[in-house]
Amino acid sequence: MSGAEALAEHLGGGCSTVARCWEVQRKDGTRFGFTDHDLDLEFDGLVFRAETGMSAAALQQGTGLAVDNSEAVGALSDGAVTEADIAAGRFDGARVTAWLVNWSDVTARKVLFRGSLGEITRSGGAFSAELRGLTEWLNRPVGRVFQAPCSAVLGGTGCGVDLSRAGMWGEGVISEVRDTGAIVLELEAEFEPDWFQRGRLNVLDGEAHGLWGAIKRDTSLNATARLIELWEPLRARLGVGDRAKLIVGCDKRFETCRAKFDNLVNFQGFPDIPQEEWVMIHPTMARSLGGGSLR
């Protein structure tokens, strides 16, 4: 008998001992369990804690492509969801699974909801989180975009570049944090100028451990020191002595794919696509009059 069938049989008996449980799994793999029962429950290798005061509003579900949604509220605590972690964005987009569970026999349970966390607000020692159903993803446009730059994600399936190989990344220690938010990183190896521009910075320890940011500018100060500026500041403090990892950057150009990564066979852009104003270009205005591409 499956867990859902066992729960249905239990509910059919007329006397129920049920509670709701939620699992929240962050993008870094950390799992949290919550329940509105007055005692902790355990299944699937996770303890669902009762002392968080977690509860949820009624779940709105429907047929078709309408987005299922609900809201969960709970207490902020050092042992579970902290204000610092929410502010740092560690719970953004976390996966959520909700069960209806027979607390006297936790094998009798049924999944009520799968989705992700949406907007999270916090005040007065408590948090409120929007729960978004799986159909939320169906509201996003999909399909290939025809454009001159490459549409693939560097290191992704469509790209094929192995970011784990030597030369694609570098580690070092933060030696300076400037007032502008830029950092100076002392790397353990030498790299070409602008090598990490448009790449990624991953924080390996310290208060911002596990967070990452997109690199706007990479400036060489000497053989190994790099001045790194991010497009957006991290939502946690970076400190001198923290370790960080830089991932190589790509500007999505045809020439970069060939010269920097030797990966032209996987280029996902259309470098010879006509420019927007191509129908208005007079032959004498073109850069090349040889009959080839306007580029």
C-alpha positions as a Markdown table, in Angstrom:
| # | Residue | x | y | z |
|---|---|---|---|---|
| 1 | Met | 0.0 | 0.0 | 0.0 |
| 2 | Ser | 1.4 | 3.4 | -1.0 |
| 3 | Gly | 1.7 | 6.3 | 1.4 |
| 4 | Ala | -1.2 | 8.1 | -0.2 |
| 5 | Glu | -3.4 | 5.1 | -0.1 |
| 6 | Ala | -2.6 | 4.5 | 3.6 |
| 7 | Leu | -3.4 | 8.2 | 4.3 |
| 8 | Ala | -6.7 | 7.9 | 2.5 |
| 9 | Glu | -7.6 | 4.8 | 4.5 |
| 10 | His | -6.7 | 6.6 | 7.7 |
| 11 | Leu | -8.8 | 9.7 | 6.8 |
| 12 | Gly | -11.7 | 7.3 | 5.9 |
| 13 | Gly | -11.8 | 6.0 | 9.5 |
| 14 | Gly | -13.4 | 9.3 | 10.7 |
| 15 | Cys | -10.7 | 10.0 | 13.3 |
| 16 | Ser | -7.6 | 11.7 | 11.8 |
| 17 | Thr | -4.2 | 12.6 | 13.2 |
| 18 | Val | -2.8 | 14.6 | 10.4 |
| 19 | Ala | -0.4 | 17.5 | 10.1 |
| 20 | Arg | 1.3 | 19.4 | 7.3 |
| 21 | Cys | 5.1 | 19.2 | 6.7 |
| 22 | Trp | 7.3 | 21.3 | 4.4 |
| 23 | Glu | 10.7 | 20.7 | 3.0 |
| 24 | Val | 12.7 | 23.7 | 1.7 |
| 25 | Gln | 15.8 | 22.9 | -0.3 |
| 26 | Arg | 18.1 | 25.8 | -1.2 |
| 27 | Lys | 20.1 | 26.0 | -4.4 |
| 28 | Asp | 23.2 | 25.2 | -2.4 |
| 29 | Gly | 21.7 | 21.8 | -1.4 |
| 30 | Thr | 20.9 | 22.7 | 2.2 |
| 31 | Arg | 17.6 | 21.2 | 3.4 |
| 32 | Phe | 15.2 | 22.4 | 6.0 |
| 33 | Gly | 12.1 | 20.7 | 7.4 |
| 34 | Phe | 9.1 | 22.3 | 9.1 |
| 35 | Thr | 5.8 | 21.1 | 10.4 |
| 36 | Asp | 2.7 | 22.6 | 12.1 |
| 37 | His | 2.5 | 19.6 | 14.4 |
| 38 | Asp | 3.5 | 20.2 | 18.1 |
| 39 | Leu | 6.3 | 17.6 | 17.9 |
| 40 | Asp | 9.1 | 17.0 | 15.5 |
| 41 | Leu | 8.5 | 14.5 | 12.7 |
| 42 | Glu | 11.1 | 12.6 | 10.6 |
| 43 | Phe | 11.0 | 10.9 | 7.2 |
| 44 | Asp | 13.0 | 10.9 | 4.0 |
| 45 | Gly | 16.2 | 11.5 | 6.0 |
| 46 | Leu | 15.0 | 14.9 | 7.3 |
| 47 | Val | 13.7 | 16.1 | 10.6 |
| 48 | Phe | 10.7 | 18.4 | 10.3 |
| 49 | Arg | 10.9 | 20.8 | 13.2 |
| 50 | Ala | 7.9 | 22.0 | 15.1 |
| 51 | Glu | 9.4 | 24.9 | 17.1 |
| 52 | Thr | 9.6 | 27.2 | 14.0 |
| 53 | Gly | 5.9 | 28.0 | 14.2 |
| 54 | Met | 5.6 | 27.3 | 10.5 |
| 55 | Ser | 2.1 | 27.4 | 9.0 |
| 56 | Ala | 0.6 | 28.0 | 5.6 |
| 57 | Ala | -2.5 | 29.6 | 4.0 |
| 58 | Ala | -4.9 | 27.5 | 2.0 |
| 59 | Leu | -3.4 | 26.2 | -1.2 |
| 60 | Gln | -5.1 | 27.4 | -4.4 |
| 61 | Gln | -4.9 | 24.8 | -7.1 |
| 62 | Gly | -6.8 | 24.4 | -10.3 |
| 63 | Thr | -6.8 | 22.7 | -13.7 |
| 64 | Gly | -5.3 | 24.1 | -16.8 |
| 65 | Leu | -2.2 | 26.3 | -16.8 |
| 66 | Ala | -3.2 | 28.6 | -13.9 |
| 67 | Val | -0.4 | 29.1 | -11.4 |
| 68 | Asp | -0.9 | 27.3 | -8.1 |
| 69 | Asn | 0.0 | 29.5 | -5.1 |
| 70 | Ser | 0.0 | 29.7 | -1.4 |
| 71 | Glu | 1.9 | 31.5 | 1.4 |
| 72 | Ala | 3.9 | 30.1 | 4.3 |
| 73 | Val | 4.8 | 32.0 | 7.5 |
| 74 | Gly | 7.1 | 31.1 | 10.3 |
| 75 | Ala | 9.5 | 32.4 | 12.9 |
| 76 | Leu | 13.1 | 33.6 | 12.2 |
| 77 | Ser | 15.6 | 31.6 | 14.3 |
| 78 | Asp | 19.3 | 30.9 | 14.4 |
| 79 | Gly | 18.6 | 27.2 | 13.9 |
| 80 | Ala | 16.4 | 27.5 | 10.8 |
| 81 | Val | 15.6 | 30.5 | 8.7 |
| 82 | Thr | 17.7 | 33.5 | 9.7 |
| 83 | Glu | 17.2 | 37.1 | 8.6 |
| 84 | Ala | 20.8 | 37.3 | 7.4 |
| 85 | Asp | 20.3 | 34.3 | 5.1 |
| 86 | Ile | 17.1 | 35.8 | 3.6 |
| 87 | Ala | 18.8 | 39.1 | 3.1 |
| 88 | Ala | 21.7 | 37.4 | 1.4 |
| 89 | Gly | 19.4 | 35.7 | -1.0 |
| 90 | Arg | 20.2 | 32.1 | 0.1 |
| 91 | Phe | 16.5 | 31.1 | 0.0 |
| 92 | Asp | 15.7 | 32.8 | -3.3 |
| 93 | Gly | 14.1 | 30.2 | -5.7 |
| 94 | Ala | 14.4 | 27.4 | -3.2 |
| 95 | Arg | 12.4 | 24.2 | -3.9 |
| 96 | Val | 9.4 | 23.5 | -1.7 |
| 97 | Thr | 7.5 | 20.3 | -1.2 |
| 98 | Ala | 4.5 | 20.1 | 1.1 |
| 99 | Trp | 2.9 | 16.9 | 2.5 |
| 100 | Leu | -0.2 | 16.0 | 4.5 |
| 101 | Val | 1.1 | 13.5 | 7.0 |
| 102 | Asn | -0.4 | 11.1 | 9.6 |
| 103 | Trp | 1.8 | 12.1 | 12.5 |
| 104 | Ser | 1.1 | 8.8 | 14.3 |
| 105 | Asp | 2.5 | 6.9 | 11.2 |
| 106 | Val | 4.6 | 9.1 | 8.9 |
| 107 | Thr | 4.7 | 6.5 | 6.2 |
| 108 | Ala | 1.0 | 7.5 | 5.5 |
| 109 | Arg | 1.5 | 10.8 | 3.7 |
| 110 | Lys | 0.6 | 12.5 | 0.5 |
| 111 | Val | 2.3 | 15.3 | -1.5 |
| 112 | Leu | 0.1 | 18.4 | -1.6 |
| 113 | Phe | 2.4 | 20.9 | -3.3 |
| 114 | Arg | 5.6 | 21.1 | -5.2 |
| 115 | Gly | 7.1 | 24.4 | -6.3 |
| 116 | Ser | 9.5 | 27.1 | -5.3 |
| 117 | Leu | 9.8 | 30.1 | -3.0 |
| 118 | Gly | 8.8 | 33.4 | -4.4 |
| 119 | Glu | 9.0 | 36.8 | -2.7 |
| 120 | Ile | 10.1 | 36.6 | 1.0 |
| 121 | Thr | 9.4 | 39.4 | 3.5 |
| 122 | Arg | 10.5 | 39.6 | 7.1 |
| 123 | Ser | 9.6 | 41.7 | 10.1 |
| 124 | Gly | 9.0 | 41.4 | 13.8 |
| 125 | Gly | 11.0 | 38.2 | 14.1 |
| 126 | Ala | 8.9 | 36.4 | 11.5 |
| 127 | Phe | 9.0 | 35.7 | 7.8 |
| 128 | Ser | 6.4 | 35.3 | 5.1 |
| 129 | Ala | 7.2 | 33.5 | 1.9 |
| 130 | Glu | 5.2 | 33.2 | -1.3 |
| 131 | Leu | 4.9 | 29.6 | -2.6 |
| 132 | Arg | 4.8 | 29.3 | -6.4 |
| 133 | Gly | 3.7 | 26.1 | -8.1 |
| 134 | Leu | 5.4 | 24.2 | -10.9 |
| 135 | Thr | 3.2 | 25.8 | -13.5 |
| 136 | Glu | 4.9 | 29.1 | -12.8 |
| 137 | Trp | 7.7 | 28.0 | -15.3 |
| 138 | Leu | 5.1 | 27.7 | -18.1 |
| 139 | Asn | 4.7 | 31.5 | -18.0 |
| 140 | Arg | 8.2 | 32.0 | -19.2 |
| 141 | Pro | 9.0 | 32.4 | -22.9 |
| 142 | Val | 11.1 | 29.5 | -24.4 |
| 143 | Gly | 12.7 | 28.9 | -27.7 |
| 144 | Arg | 15.8 | 29.8 | -29.6 |
| 145 | Val | 16.7 | 33.5 | -30.2 |
| 146 | Phe | 18.2 | 34.3 | -33.6 |
| 147 | Gln | 20.9 | 36.9 | -32.8 |
| 148 | Ala | 24.5 | 37.6 | -33.7 |
| 149 | Pro | 25.9 | 36.8 | -30.1 |
| 150 | Cys | 26.0 | 33.2 | -28.8 |
| 151 | Ser | 22.9 | 32.2 | -26.8 |
| 152 | Ala | 24.5 | 29.3 | -25.0 |
| 153 | Val | 25.5 | 29.5 | -21.3 |
| 154 | Leu | 29.3 | 29.2 | -20.9 |
| 155 | Gly | 30.0 | 25.6 | -19.7 |
| 156 | Gly | 26.4 | 24.5 | -20.3 |
| 157 | Thr | 25.1 | 21.7 | -22.5 |
| 158 | Gly | 24.9 | 23.7 | -25.6 |
| 159 | Cys | 28.4 | 25.2 | -25.1 |
| 160 | Gly | 30.5 | 22.3 | -24.3 |
| 161 | Val | 33.4 | 24.2 | -22.7 |
| 162 | Asp | 34.8 | 22.3 | -19.7 |
| 163 | Leu | 35.1 | 24.9 | -16.9 |
| 164 | Ser | 36.8 | 22.4 | -14.6 |
| 165 | Arg | 39.9 | 22.2 | -16.7 |
| 166 | Ala | 43.1 | 24.2 | -15.9 |
| 167 | Gly | 43.0 | 27.8 | -17.1 |
| 168 | Met | 39.2 | 28.1 | -16.9 |
| 169 | Trp | 39.2 | 29.2 | -13.2 |
| 170 | Gly | 41.5 | 30.6 | -10.6 |
| 171 | Glu | 41.4 | 30.8 | -6.7 |
| 172 | Gly | 42.8 | 33.3 | -4.4 |
| 173 | Val | 42.4 | 35.4 | -1.2 |
| 174 | Ile | 40.7 | 38.8 | -0.9 |
| 175 | Ser | 43.4 | 41.3 | 0.1 |
| 176 | Glu | 41.3 | 44.5 | -0.1 |
| 177 | Val | 37.6 | 45.5 | -0.1 |
| 178 | Arg | 37.2 | 49.0 | -1.5 |
| 179 | Asp | 34.4 | 51.5 | -0.6 |
| 180 | Thr | 33.0 | 51.1 | -4.1 |
| 181 | Gly | 32.4 | 47.4 | -3.5 |
| 182 | Ala | 35.3 | 46.3 | -5.7 |
| 183 | Ile | 37.7 | 43.7 | -4.3 |
| 184 | Val | 41.4 | 43.0 | -4.9 |
| 185 | Leu | 42.0 | 39.2 | -5.2 |
| 186 | Glu | 45.4 | 37.7 | -5.0 |
| 187 | Leu | 45.3 | 34.7 | -7.3 |
| 188 | Glu | 47.5 | 31.6 | -7.0 |
| 189 | Ala | 48.4 | 31.7 | -10.8 |
| 190 | Glu | 48.8 | 34.2 | -13.6 |
| 191 | Phe | 46.1 | 34.9 | -16.2 |
| 192 | Glu | 45.7 | 37.1 | -19.2 |
| 193 | Pro | 44.3 | 40.6 | -18.8 |
| 194 | Asp | 40.4 | 40.7 | -18.8 |
| 195 | Trp | 40.4 | 36.9 | -18.6 |
| 196 | Phe | 37.5 | 36.8 | -16.1 |
| 197 | Gln | 35.5 | 39.8 | -17.4 |
| 198 | Arg | 31.9 | 38.7 | -17.8 |
| 199 | Gly | 32.7 | 35.7 | -15.8 |
| 200 | Arg | 31.6 | 34.7 | -12.3 |
| 201 | Leu | 33.0 | 35.1 | -8.7 |
| 202 | Asn | 32.2 | 32.3 | -6.2 |
| 203 | Val | 32.8 | 33.0 | -2.5 |
| 204 | Leu | 34.3 | 30.0 | -0.9 |
| 205 | Asp | 34.3 | 31.0 | 2.8 |
| 206 | Gly | 33.5 | 33.8 | 5.2 |
| 207 | Glu | 30.2 | 35.5 | 5.8 |
| 208 | Ala | 29.2 | 35.4 | 2.1 |
| 209 | His | 30.2 | 31.7 | 1.7 |
| 210 | Gly | 28.2 | 30.1 | -1.1 |
| 211 | Leu | 27.1 | 33.3 | -2.8 |
| 212 | Trp | 28.2 | 34.3 | -6.3 |
| 213 | Gly | 28.2 | 37.4 | -8.5 |
| 214 | Ala | 28.6 | 38.3 | -12.2 |
| 215 | Ile | 31.9 | 40.0 | -13.0 |
| 216 | Lys | 31.6 | 43.4 | -14.7 |
| 217 | Arg | 35.2 | 44.3 | -14.9 |
| 218 | Asp | 38.5 | 42.4 | -14.4 |
| 219 | Thr | 41.6 | 44.6 | -14.1 |
| 220 | Ser | 45.2 | 43.3 | -13.7 |
| 221 | Leu | 47.1 | 45.1 | -11.0 |
| 222 | Asn | 50.2 | 43.0 | -11.3 |
| 223 | Ala | 51.1 | 39.4 | -12.2 |
| 224 | Thr | 48.6 | 37.8 | -9.9 |
| 225 | Ala | 46.5 | 40.6 | -8.3 |
| 226 | Arg | 43.1 | 41.3 | -9.9 |
| 227 | Leu | 40.7 | 44.2 | -9.2 |
| 228 | Ile | 37.2 | 42.6 | -9.6 |
| 229 | Glu | 34.1 | 44.7 | -10.0 |
| 230 | Leu | 30.7 | 43.0 | -9.9 |
| 231 | Trp | 27.5 | 44.1 | -11.8 |
| 232 | Glu | 25.6 | 43.9 | -8.5 |
| 233 | Pro | 27.0 | 43.8 | -5.0 |
| 234 | Leu | 26.6 | 40.6 | -3.0 |
| 235 | Arg | 24.0 | 40.7 | -0.3 |
| 236 | Ala | 26.5 | 39.7 | 2.4 |
| 237 | Arg | 29.8 | 41.2 | 3.6 |
| 238 | Leu | 33.0 | 40.3 | 1.9 |
| 239 | Gly | 36.0 | 40.4 | 4.2 |
| 240 | Val | 39.8 | 40.5 | 3.8 |
| 241 | Gly | 41.1 | 36.9 | 4.0 |
| 242 | Asp | 38.0 | 35.3 | 2.5 |
| 243 | Arg | 38.8 | 32.9 | -0.3 |
| 244 | Ala | 37.1 | 33.2 | -3.7 |
| 245 | Lys | 37.1 | 31.5 | -7.0 |
| 246 | Leu | 37.0 | 33.2 | -10.4 |
| 247 | Ile | 35.4 | 31.5 | -13.4 |
| 248 | Val | 36.5 | 32.6 | -16.9 |
| 249 | Gly | 34.2 | 35.0 | -18.8 |
| 250 | Cys | 32.8 | 35.0 | -22.3 |
| 251 | Asp | 31.4 | 38.0 | -24.2 |
| 252 | Lys | 29.5 | 35.7 | -26.6 |
| 253 | Arg | 31.3 | 36.9 | -29.7 |
| 254 | Phe | 32.2 | 34.7 | -32.7 |
| 255 | Glu | 35.9 | 35.8 | -32.5 |
| 256 | Thr | 36.1 | 35.1 | -28.7 |
| 257 | Cys | 34.7 | 31.6 | -29.1 |
| 258 | Arg | 37.3 | 30.8 | -31.7 |
| 259 | Ala | 40.4 | 32.5 | -30.1 |
| 260 | Lys | 39.8 | 32.1 | -26.4 |
| 261 | Phe | 38.0 | 28.8 | -26.2 |
| 262 | Asp | 38.8 | 27.0 | -29.5 |
| 263 | Asn | 35.1 | 26.0 | -29.5 |
| 264 | Leu | 33.8 | 27.4 | -32.8 |
| 265 | Val | 32.0 | 24.1 | -33.6 |
| 266 | Asn | 29.6 | 24.8 | -30.7 |
| 267 | Phe | 29.0 | 28.5 | -31.3 |
| 268 | Gln | 25.2 | 29.1 | -30.9 |
| 269 | Gly | 25.0 | 32.5 | -32.5 |
| 270 | Phe | 24.4 | 33.8 | -36.0 |
| 271 | Pro | 27.4 | 36.2 | -36.7 |
| 272 | Asp | 26.3 | 36.9 | -40.3 |
| 273 | Ile | 22.7 | 37.7 | -39.5 |
| 274 | Pro | 21.8 | 41.1 | -41.1 |
| 275 | Gln | 21.7 | 44.1 | -38.9 |
| 276 | Glu | 18.4 | 45.8 | -38.0 |
| 277 | Glu | 19.0 | 48.7 | -40.5 |
| 278 | Trp | 20.2 | 46.4 | -43.4 |
| 279 | Val | 17.2 | 47.2 | -45.6 |
| 280 | Met | 18.1 | 51.0 | -45.5 |
| 281 | Ile | 21.8 | 50.6 | -46.2 |
| 282 | His | 22.9 | 52.1 | -49.6 |
| 283 | Pro | 25.7 | 50.2 | -51.3 |
| 284 | Thr | 28.1 | 53.1 | -50.9 |
| 285 | Met | 27.5 | 53.2 | -47.1 |
| 286 | Ala | 28.5 | 49.6 | -46.6 |
| 287 | Arg | 32.0 | 48.8 | -45.2 |
| 288 | Ser | 32.6 | 46.2 | -47.8 |
| 289 | Leu | 31.6 | 46.3 | -51.4 |
| 290 | Gly | 32.7 | 42.8 | -52.3 |
| 291 | Gly | 29.2 | 41.3 | -52.3 |
| 292 | Gly | 29.7 | 39.4 | -49.0 |
| 293 | Ser | 28.4 | 40.0 | -45.5 |
| 294 | Leu | 27.8 | 43.5 | -44.4 |
| 295 | Arg | 29.9 | 42.7 | -41.3 |
